Amino acid sequence: MKGFLSLLLFPLLSFGLTEGQVVDAESEVNVDEVSVTIGTGGVTGVYYPLGGSISRLVNRDADRTGIRCSVEATDGSVFNVNAVKEGELDFGVAQSDVQYEAFFGRGEFEEVGPFTKLRSLFSIHSEPFTIVARRDSGIQTLEDLKGKRVNIGNSASGQRAMMQFLMEHMGWTEADFFSATGLSPIEQVKALAENEVDAIIFTVGHPGGSIQEAIDLVDAVIIPVKGDVIDAIIEEYPFYTKATIPGGLYKGNEEPVPTFGVRATMITTAAEKDRVVRELVRAVFENFDTFRRLHPAFSEIKREDMVKEGLSAPLHPAARAYYIEKGLIQP
């Protein structure tokens, strides 16, 4: 299917530009129509509506720019990085920790090595690491996961990458759980409701549709993720930050829950054409108030944070040029 998709994507023309040049989006230039695709995540998560929001903003000006944008539901961050690398997607959403590991060739990407042509565009919302457990499982802390039936996420997801990173720092392996499954977000909600697992993992902006569905289906509680190991992770790795899941977002979970988290980021490659990158960035930043209203998870984001937080890979030169022009970063 991916190969077929790549055949559908029209090649982007260079228009005689050299590396680093940017076409003024407001100038009258005759351009050919091009199609680009954003890789997102599961349809019940936040990445899918995020990609849809950006796509709609880009498409508002399609008659002028010739750029038409669509989204694809995917398995998540790791899949998106790999698909962008292979040219099967033009852009993708990825957790900041996955972006870091891909660029430097660590963790999930150690065997394939550094993806040095990975480029960042901006970060978006905070994504707290979230554990949802059946209340009757007896799980009340992070340490209580040992010996339980835990879904650690599908292999192409950012949640799986983050869980494995946490397990390494906790000194755990999959053998420490009664069972460790690799279900997708939709599958894991069903498994929790049918008492096939005790706890499921999310790395997601809140409120999240999958978490709401899980808590609606079964009496479940959000588990705090804190302690010396978490403090040490935050101290050592700048793409992780302390986070709090607000109380009252979900039935039966009225108190705020401490945890840690990453940020969602938009990625592409160094090969992506400048005018396409500029138009995608411009569509978000020049419609910023509209963008923030498109999902509750976006309501607290700030322009100045989007251009610096969670960006482990270098900025694409067209994005950097736009931010300098708008005074968001220094030359």
ROVO-759494 format. One record per residue (C-alpha): x negated, y, z. Coordinates in nm, 4 decimals. Each point is the difference from the previous one (the first is absolute). Layout:
% ROVO-759494
atom east=X	north=Y	up=Z .
...
END
This chain:
% ROVO-759494
atom east=0.0000	north=0.0000	up=0.0000 .
atom east=-0.2871	north=0.2368	up=0.0829 .
atom east=-0.1608	north=-0.0537	up=-0.3370 .
atom east=0.3325	north=0.0651	up=-0.1688 .
atom east=0.0434	north=0.3180	up=0.2047 .
atom east=-0.3411	north=0.1278	up=-0.1008 .
atom east=0.0963	north=-0.0413	up=-0.3675 .
atom east=0.2967	north=0.2276	up=0.0595 .
atom east=-0.2092	north=0.2849	up=0.1368 .
atom east=-0.0912	north=0.2486	up=-0.2713 .
atom east=-0.3704	north=0.0922	up=-0.0147 .
atom east=-0.0790	north=0.3457	up=0.1368 .
atom east=-0.1798	north=0.2248	up=-0.2483 .
atom east=-0.3015	north=0.1999	up=0.1100 .
atom east=0.0872	north=0.3125	up=-0.2081 .
atom east=-0.3704	north=0.0719	up=-0.0371 .
atom east=-0.0588	north=0.0529	up=0.3723 .
atom east=-0.3311	north=-0.0758	up=0.1624 .
atom east=-0.0264	north=-0.1512	up=0.3478 .
atom east=0.1285	north=0.2344	up=0.2691 .
atom east=0.1873	north=0.2399	up=-0.2334 .
atom east=0.3620	north=0.0752	up=0.0847 .
atom east=0.2717	north=0.1146	up=-0.2381 .
atom east=0.2038	north=0.2907	up=0.1323 .
atom east=0.3416	north=-0.1553	up=0.0582 .
atom east=0.1752	north=0.3280	up=-0.0801 .
atom east=-0.1706	north=0.0613	up=-0.3365 .
atom east=0.1802	north=-0.0740	up=-0.3208 .
atom east=-0.1707	north=-0.3139	up=-0.1281 .
atom east=0.1532	north=-0.2502	up=-0.2337 .
atom east=-0.0378	north=-0.3356	up=0.1726 .
atom east=0.0994	north=-0.3512	up=-0.0855 .
atom east=0.2356	north=-0.1774	up=0.2341 .
atom east=-0.1673	north=-0.2445	up=0.2379 .
atom east=0.1403	north=-0.2455	up=0.2528 .
atom east=-0.1538	north=-0.0658	up=0.3421 .
atom east=0.1006	north=-0.2387	up=0.2767 .
atom east=-0.0376	north=0.0229	up=0.3787 .
atom east=-0.0400	north=-0.3227	up=0.1961 .
atom east=0.1910	north=0.0166	up=0.3277 .
atom east=0.1089	north=-0.2812	up=0.2351 .
atom east=0.3085	north=-0.2020	up=0.0887 .
atom east=0.3351	north=0.1612	up=-0.0771 .
atom east=0.0994	north=0.0120	up=0.3690 .
atom east=-0.3165	north=0.1803	up=0.1128 .
atom east=-0.1065	north=0.3652	up=-0.0237 .
atom east=-0.2474	north=-0.0335	up=-0.2903 .
atom east=0.2732	north=-0.0726	up=-0.2543 .
atom east=0.2067	north=0.3149	up=0.0713 .
atom east=-0.3275	north=0.1945	up=0.0294 .
atom east=-0.0999	north=-0.0997	up=-0.3516 .
atom east=0.3513	north=0.0691	up=-0.1223 .
atom east=-0.0064	north=0.3489	up=0.1525 .
atom east=-0.3292	north=0.0872	up=-0.1682 .
atom east=0.1188	north=-0.1473	up=-0.3288 .
atom east=0.3160	north=0.2111	up=0.0016 .
atom east=-0.1982	north=0.3176	up=0.0697 .
atom east=-0.2404	north=-0.0764	up=-0.2875 .
atom east=0.2850	north=-0.0779	up=-0.2367 .
atom east=0.1694	north=0.3337	up=0.0655 .
atom east=-0.2603	north=0.1568	up=-0.2288 .
atom east=-0.0366	north=-0.2860	up=-0.2463 .
atom east=0.1313	north=0.2058	up=-0.2924 .
atom east=-0.2794	north=0.2525	up=0.0551 .
atom east=-0.2847	north=-0.2297	up=0.1024 .
atom east=0.0765	north=-0.3094	up=-0.2065 .
atom east=-0.0697	north=-0.2124	up=0.3087 .
atom east=0.2626	north=-0.2499	up=0.1089 .
atom east=-0.0394	north=-0.1896	up=0.3233 .
atom east=0.1509	north=-0.3234	up=0.1293 .
atom east=-0.0469	north=-0.2182	up=0.3073 .
atom east=-0.0570	north=-0.3688	up=0.0526 .
atom east=0.0838	north=-0.1960	up=0.3149 .
atom east=-0.3105	north=-0.1966	up=0.1041 .
atom east=-0.1442	north=-0.2018	up=0.2880 .
atom east=-0.1608	north=0.3133	up=0.1440 .
atom east=-0.3358	north=0.1676	up=0.0578 .
atom east=-0.2480	north=-0.2735	up=-0.0920 .
atom east=0.1978	north=-0.0944	up=-0.3110 .
atom east=0.0180	north=0.3663	up=-0.1053 .
atom east=-0.3751	north=0.0530	up=0.0373 .
atom east=-0.0756	north=-0.3089	up=-0.2094 .
atom east=0.2591	north=0.0887	up=-0.2650 .
atom east=-0.1327	north=0.3563	up=-0.0297 .
atom east=-0.3528	north=-0.1402	up=-0.0318 .
atom east=0.1094	north=-0.2356	up=-0.2804 .
atom east=0.1919	north=0.2731	up=-0.1821 .
atom east=0.3373	north=-0.1659	up=0.0561 .
atom east=0.1212	north=0.3021	up=0.2007 .
atom east=-0.0939	north=0.3660	up=-0.0456 .
atom east=0.0594	north=0.1013	up=0.3609 .
atom east=0.0730	north=-0.1815	up=0.3225 .
atom east=0.0880	north=0.0534	up=0.3632 .
atom east=-0.2454	north=-0.1499	up=0.2488 .
atom east=-0.0705	north=0.0158	up=0.3708 .
atom east=-0.3014	north=0.2124	up=0.0908 .
atom east=-0.1816	north=-0.3000	up=0.1491 .
atom east=0.0523	north=-0.2019	up=-0.3190 .
atom east=-0.1284	north=0.2942	up=-0.2046 .
atom east=-0.3120	north=0.0083	up=0.2189 .
atom east=-0.0643	north=-0.3747	up=-0.0254 .
atom east=0.0526	north=-0.0017	up=-0.3765 .
atom east=-0.2366	north=0.2909	up=-0.0663 .
atom east=-0.2767	north=-0.1436	up=0.2189 .
atom east=0.0631	north=-0.3680	up=-0.0794 .
atom east=0.0824	north=-0.1115	up=0.3510 .
atom east=0.2646	north=-0.2149	up=0.1649 .
atom east=0.2465	north=-0.1298	up=-0.2579 .
atom east=-0.2306	north=0.1247	up=-0.2807 .
atom east=-0.3341	north=-0.1327	up=0.1261 .
atom east=-0.0234	north=-0.2757	up=-0.2609 .
atom east=0.0714	north=0.2272	up=-0.2991 .
atom east=-0.2189	north=0.2848	up=0.1250 .
atom east=0.0470	north=0.3786	up=0.0069 .
atom east=0.2600	north=0.1607	up=-0.2273 .
atom east=-0.2089	north=0.3109	up=-0.0588 .
atom east=0.2319	north=0.1447	up=-0.2660 .
atom east=0.2911	north=0.0116	up=0.2449 .
atom east=0.1247	north=0.3564	up=0.0454 .
atom east=0.2423	north=0.1526	up=0.2468 .
atom east=0.2617	north=0.2647	up=-0.0744 .
atom east=0.1585	north=0.0781	up=0.3363 .
atom east=0.1298	north=-0.1651	up=0.3141 .
atom east=0.3615	north=0.0093	up=0.1102 .
atom east=0.1616	north=-0.1222	up=0.3191 .
atom east=-0.1355	north=-0.1748	up=0.3072 .
atom east=0.0546	north=-0.3774	up=0.0103 .
atom east=-0.0005	north=-0.1415	up=0.3527 .
atom east=-0.0911	north=-0.3661	up=0.0434 .
atom east=0.3300	north=-0.1458	up=0.1191 .
atom east=0.0762	north=-0.3325	up=0.1682 .
atom east=0.3672	north=-0.1007	up=0.0157 .
atom east=0.0694	north=-0.3005	up=0.2249 .
atom east=0.3089	north=-0.1914	up=0.0957 .
atom east=0.0920	north=0.1077	up=0.3521 .
atom east=0.0445	north=-0.3645	up=0.1004 .
atom east=-0.3586	north=-0.0824	up=-0.1089 .
atom east=-0.1502	north=0.1432	up=0.3170 .
atom east=-0.2417	north=0.2168	up=-0.1993 .
atom east=-0.0574	north=0.3318	up=0.1791 .
atom east=-0.3607	north=0.0872	up=-0.0851 .
atom east=-0.2467	north=-0.0480	up=-0.2850 .
atom east=-0.1740	north=-0.2794	up=0.1920 .
atom east=0.3297	north=-0.1889	up=0.0280 .
atom east=-0.0154	north=-0.0809	up=-0.3719 .
atom east=-0.2464	north=-0.2804	up=0.0737 .
atom east=0.1722	north=-0.3360	up=-0.0143 .
atom east=0.3049	north=0.1429	up=-0.1790 .
atom east=0.1435	north=-0.0356	up=-0.3508 .
atom east=-0.1189	north=0.3152	up=-0.1748 .
atom east=0.0401	north=0.1178	up=-0.3577 .
atom east=-0.3267	north=0.1773	up=-0.0794 .
atom east=0.1091	north=0.1165	up=-0.3471 .
atom east=-0.0443	north=-0.1067	up=-0.3603 .
atom east=-0.3567	north=-0.0114	up=-0.1281 .
atom east=0.0323	north=0.2995	up=-0.2353 .
atom east=0.1431	north=0.2371	up=0.2598 .
atom east=-0.1581	north=0.2738	up=0.2070 .
atom east=0.1691	north=-0.1404	up=0.3085 .
atom east=-0.1897	north=-0.3293	up=-0.0449 .
atom east=-0.3297	north=0.1851	up=-0.0450 .
atom east=0.0634	north=0.2074	up=0.3122 .
atom east=0.1081	north=-0.3021	up=0.2045 .
atom east=-0.3121	north=-0.1918	up=-0.0979 .
atom east=-0.2137	north=0.3006	up=0.0925 .
atom east=0.1708	north=0.0163	up=0.3398 .
atom east=-0.0377	north=-0.3762	up=0.0500 .
atom east=-0.3741	north=0.0230	up=-0.0653 .
atom east=-0.0388	north=0.2704	up=0.2646 .
atom east=0.2184	north=-0.1931	up=0.2442 .
atom east=-0.2132	north=-0.3097	up=-0.0574 .
atom east=0.2979	north=-0.1937	up=-0.1363 .
atom east=0.0429	north=-0.2406	up=-0.2892 .
atom east=0.3205	north=-0.1398	up=-0.1436 .
atom east=-0.0528	north=-0.3017	up=0.2251 .
atom east=0.0811	north=0.2219	up=0.2994 .
atom east=0.3632	north=0.0123	up=-0.1123 .
atom east=0.2441	north=-0.2883	up=0.0130 .
atom east=0.0490	north=0.0813	up=-0.3673 .
atom east=-0.1109	north=0.2824	up=-0.2288 .
atom east=0.2109	north=0.0494	up=-0.3115 .
atom east=-0.0455	north=0.2224	up=-0.3058 .
atom east=0.3571	north=0.1027	up=-0.0763 .
atom east=0.0996	north=0.3117	up=-0.1920 .
atom east=0.1835	north=0.2820	up=0.1839 .
atom east=0.3405	north=-0.1242	up=-0.1181 .
atom east=-0.0798	north=-0.3613	up=0.0860 .
atom east=-0.1366	north=0.0829	up=0.3432 .
atom east=0.3135	north=0.1886	up=0.1050 .
atom east=0.2097	north=-0.3039	up=-0.0887 .
atom east=-0.2435	north=-0.2295	up=0.1821 .
atom east=0.0221	north=0.2121	up=0.3161 .
atom east=0.3793	north=-0.0005	up=-0.0135 .
atom east=0.0116	north=-0.3782	up=-0.0462 .
atom east=-0.2440	north=-0.0602	up=0.2878 .
atom east=-0.2691	north=-0.1393	up=-0.2277 .
atom east=-0.2583	north=0.2501	up=0.1302 .
atom east=-0.0368	north=0.1837	up=0.3307 .
atom east=-0.1569	north=0.3202	up=-0.1317 .
atom east=-0.0524	north=0.1821	up=-0.3284 .
atom east=-0.2463	north=0.2720	up=-0.0965 .
atom east=0.0515	north=0.3261	up=-0.1877 .
atom east=-0.2269	north=0.2857	up=-0.0963 .
atom east=0.2580	north=0.2546	up=-0.1013 .
atom east=0.1333	north=0.3523	up=0.0360 .
atom east=0.2921	north=0.0358	up=0.2367 .
atom east=0.2912	north=-0.0391	up=-0.0133 .
atom east=-0.0484	north=-0.3059	up=-0.2198 .
atom east=0.2809	north=-0.1862	up=-0.1733 .
atom east=-0.1487	north=-0.3451	up=0.0645 .
atom east=-0.0404	north=0.0700	up=0.3714 .
atom east=0.3534	north=0.1339	up=0.0219 .
atom east=0.1288	north=-0.3118	up=-0.1739 .
atom east=-0.1948	north=-0.2300	up=0.2334 .
atom east=0.1288	north=0.1725	up=0.3124 .
atom east=0.3544	north=0.0034	up=-0.1344 .
atom east=-0.0144	north=-0.3760	up=-0.0626 .
atom east=-0.1548	north=-0.1119	up=0.3283 .
atom east=-0.0649	north=0.1379	up=0.3492 .
atom east=-0.3588	north=0.1156	up=-0.0541 .
atom east=-0.2480	north=0.2329	up=0.1651 .
atom east=-0.2929	north=0.2064	up=-0.1295 .
atom east=-0.3199	north=-0.1004	up=0.1821 .
atom east=-0.2638	north=0.2527	up=0.1188 .
atom east=-0.3448	north=-0.0395	up=-0.1550 .
atom east=-0.2571	north=0.1528	up=0.2343 .
atom east=-0.3045	north=-0.0776	up=0.2147 .
atom east=-0.3792	north=0.0166	up=-0.0078 .
atom east=-0.0292	north=-0.1801	up=-0.3334 .
atom east=0.2364	north=0.2455	up=-0.1680 .
atom east=-0.1845	north=0.2974	up=0.1504 .
atom east=-0.3306	north=-0.1382	up=-0.1296 .
atom east=0.1425	north=-0.0512	up=-0.3513 .
atom east=0.1252	north=0.3590	up=-0.0151 .
atom east=-0.3363	north=0.1292	up=0.1237 .
atom east=-0.1994	north=-0.1943	up=-0.2600 .
atom east=0.2225	north=0.0234	up=-0.3092 .
atom east=0.1174	north=0.3506	up=-0.0997 .
atom east=0.2790	north=-0.1284	up=-0.2260 .
atom east=0.1830	north=-0.1288	up=0.3105 .
atom east=0.1768	north=0.2334	up=0.2421 .
atom east=0.2140	north=-0.0306	up=0.3095 .
atom east=0.3701	north=-0.0052	up=-0.0838 .
atom east=0.3344	north=-0.0032	up=0.1747 .
atom east=0.3231	north=-0.1518	up=-0.1269 .
atom east=0.2714	north=0.2400	up=0.1227 .
atom east=0.2656	north=-0.1352	up=0.2301 .
atom east=0.3604	north=-0.0157	up=-0.1112 .
atom east=-0.0660	north=-0.0813	up=-0.3640 .
atom east=0.1176	north=-0.3583	up=0.0392 .
atom east=0.2747	north=-0.1634	up=0.2023 .
atom east=-0.1174	north=-0.1196	up=0.3397 .
atom east=-0.3366	north=0.1745	up=-0.0313 .
atom east=0.0547	north=0.3301	up=0.1754 .
atom east=-0.3525	north=0.0695	up=0.1302 .
atom east=-0.2996	north=0.1174	up=-0.2088 .
atom east=-0.2464	north=-0.2800	up=-0.0752 .
atom east=-0.3780	north=0.0636	up=-0.0117 .
atom east=-0.2002	north=-0.1623	up=-0.2785 .
atom east=-0.2618	north=0.0913	up=-0.2601 .
atom east=0.0264	north=0.0442	up=-0.3720 .
atom east=-0.1173	north=0.1085	up=-0.3414 .
atom east=0.1290	north=0.2370	up=-0.2657 .
atom east=0.1597	north=-0.0808	up=-0.3325 .
atom east=-0.2163	north=0.1287	up=-0.2856 .
atom east=0.0405	north=0.0432	up=-0.3743 .
atom east=-0.2814	north=-0.1525	up=-0.2072 .
atom east=-0.1172	north=-0.0245	up=-0.3586 .
atom east=-0.3321	north=-0.0504	up=-0.1804 .
atom east=-0.2699	north=0.2383	up=-0.1211 .
atom east=0.1115	north=-0.0842	up=-0.3559 .
atom east=0.3520	north=0.1438	up=0.0417 .
atom east=0.0408	north=0.3058	up=-0.2221 .
atom east=-0.0243	north=0.3400	up=0.1653 .
atom east=0.3213	north=0.1439	up=-0.1364 .
atom east=0.2014	north=-0.2999	up=0.1232 .
atom east=-0.1506	north=0.0202	up=0.3489 .
atom east=0.0556	north=0.3756	up=0.0147 .
atom east=0.3663	north=-0.0331	up=-0.0938 .
atom east=0.0657	north=-0.2687	up=0.2604 .
atom east=-0.1724	north=0.2032	up=0.2725 .
atom east=0.1677	north=0.3217	up=-0.1110 .
atom east=0.3441	north=-0.1633	up=0.0010 .
atom east=-0.0391	north=-0.0903	up=0.3676 .
atom east=-0.1693	north=0.3152	up=0.1304 .
atom east=0.2122	north=0.2518	up=-0.1934 .
atom east=0.3187	north=-0.1756	up=0.1131 .
atom east=-0.1283	north=-0.0644	up=0.3507 .
atom east=0.3121	north=0.0901	up=0.1973 .
atom east=0.2132	north=-0.2127	up=-0.2312 .
atom east=-0.2471	north=-0.2874	up=0.0322 .
atom east=0.0054	north=0.0093	up=0.3809 .
atom east=0.3787	north=-0.0301	up=0.0005 .
atom east=0.0040	north=-0.3111	up=-0.2177 .
atom east=-0.0668	north=-0.2429	up=0.2886 .
atom east=-0.0005	north=0.0377	up=0.3806 .
atom east=-0.3578	north=-0.1356	up=0.0151 .
atom east=-0.1219	north=0.3030	up=-0.2001 .
atom east=0.1566	north=0.2670	up=0.2211 .
atom east=-0.3100	north=0.0774	up=0.2090 .
atom east=-0.2703	north=-0.0066	up=-0.2684 .
atom east=-0.2090	north=0.3135	up=-0.0631 .
atom east=-0.1744	north=0.1081	up=-0.3192 .
atom east=-0.3343	north=0.0533	up=0.1727 .
atom east=0.0068	north=-0.3516	up=0.1489 .
atom east=0.0880	north=-0.1598	up=-0.3338 .
atom east=-0.3218	north=0.1197	up=-0.1658 .
atom east=-0.2411	north=-0.1240	up=0.2684 .
atom east=0.1398	north=-0.2657	up=0.2366 .
atom east=-0.0366	north=-0.3668	up=-0.0906 .
atom east=-0.1908	north=0.0644	up=-0.3228 .
atom east=-0.2951	north=-0.2395	up=0.0059 .
atom east=-0.0523	north=-0.0018	up=-0.3771 .
atom east=-0.1080	north=0.3217	up=-0.1772 .
atom east=0.2699	north=0.2299	up=-0.1292 .
atom east=0.0701	north=-0.0271	up=-0.3717 .
atom east=-0.1639	north=0.3106	up=-0.1578 .
atom east=0.3325	north=0.1318	up=-0.1325 .
atom east=0.1601	north=-0.0287	up=0.3441 .
atom east=-0.3002	north=0.1691	up=0.1596 .
atom east=0.0129	north=0.2826	up=-0.2561 .
atom east=0.3701	north=0.0546	up=0.0715 .
atom east=-0.0543	north=0.0142	up=0.3791 .
atom east=-0.2864	north=0.2497	up=-0.0402 .
atom east=0.2163	north=0.2142	up=-0.2278 .
atom east=0.2806	north=0.0016	up=0.2593 .
atom east=-0.2362	north=0.0705	up=0.2924 .
atom east=0.0633	north=-0.3333	up=0.1707 .
atom east=-0.3678	north=-0.0992	up=0.0023 .
atom east=-0.3260	north=0.1877	up=-0.0424 .
atom east=-0.2083	north=-0.0281	up=-0.3200 .
END
